[in-house]
């Protein structure tokens, strides 16, 4: 099962995908995207995609060809993004921003530093 949600922002049309993106479901998502006019690009959050077959991979490559930018917040999603060489939305020198941070950058909290459990008594530097 896959869930696809569209969200319009001032700058982009955002698509959040969740679940297993396989065969007929991937074709349905392509059909949904094809119905939307995307003048300023498409932002695709793949953080919650749990499985991708070859048809799902072809969907992501098609989205890449449409100049889509991808958000990948989980290890699995980052692996998919790297393997398929998908364009990343965000700065490569810091953690990948969430979809909320990209739509409301002023509300995004700054990254917190956490001391390691091996160094008790030492706070963030």
N, C-alpha and C positions, 0 to 999 in steps of 0.2 A: 504494500500500500504506500502511496506517496501523497503528500499534501503540498499544494502549491498556492501561495498567497501573493497577490500583487499589492503594492503600496506605492502611491504616487507621491513624490516629494517635489520641491521646487526645481530641483536639478535633474532628477533621474526617476525612472520607473524602476522600482525595486521588486525583485522576485525572491521569495524565501521558499526553499525546497526542504522538505522533511521526509524521512523514511527511505524505502527501497525504490530506487529509480531504475526500473527494469522494463524491457520490451514494450508492450502496449502502453504502459503508463508513461514511459519516456516519450513515445509518439504523441500521446495526449498533451503532455506539457509543451512539446514543440508546436502543436496546433494552437494551444492557448497563447503562446508567445507570438506566433505568426499573426494573430488577430489584433495585436496591439501595435500601434505606431510608436516607435521608439526614437524620437528625434535627437535626444541628447545622450543616448546610450542606456544600457541596461545594467543594473547592479544586481548580481545574483549571489544570495547568501546560501552556501552549500554546507554550512556548519552542521546541520542536523541530518544530512544524507548518511544513511547507515550502510547502504550497499549500492553498487553501481555495476550493471552488466555492460556488454559491448554496445548495446543500443543506447544506454544511458551515457556512456562515454561519447558516442557519436553526437548526442544532444549537446553535451558540454563543448565539444569541438565546434559544432554549428554556432553555439552562442559566442564562442571565442571569435569566430569569423565575423560575427555581427558587432565586434568590438565591445562585448560585454566585459565588465570588471567583476571579479569574484571576491567574496568574503569567505574566509575559511578559518574558523575559530578553534576547531578541534584537530587533533593529530591526524585522524582519518581524512578529514576534509583537506587538510594541508597536503597530505600525501597525494590525494587525487589531483589537487591543483598543480603540484609540482610535476607529477607524472605526465599530465596532459598539457603542461606548459601554459596554464591559464593565467591571464593577467590578474594581478593582485590589486585590489583597491586598498590603498593605505601606504604608509611609509615602511619600507623594508628594514629600516634601522630600529624599529620599535615593534611592540606587539601589534598584531592585526586588530584594527578597531572593530567594534561591534557595529551592527547595522544601526542601532540607536545612536551611537557616538557619531557616525557619519552624517546622520540626519539632524542631530542636535549637538554640534561640537562644543558649544558653550556649556552644556550640561554634563559633559563627559568628565568623570573623575580622573585625576592624574594617576599614573601607575604608582602603586604602593610598593615599597621595598619591604621584604620580610627577611628577618634574620634566620639563619639556618639553625636547626635544632642542635647542631654540633657545637655551637658557640653560645652557650647560655650567658645571659647578662649583657650581651652585646646588642644594642639596638640598631635601627637602620642608620646607615651612614649618609 
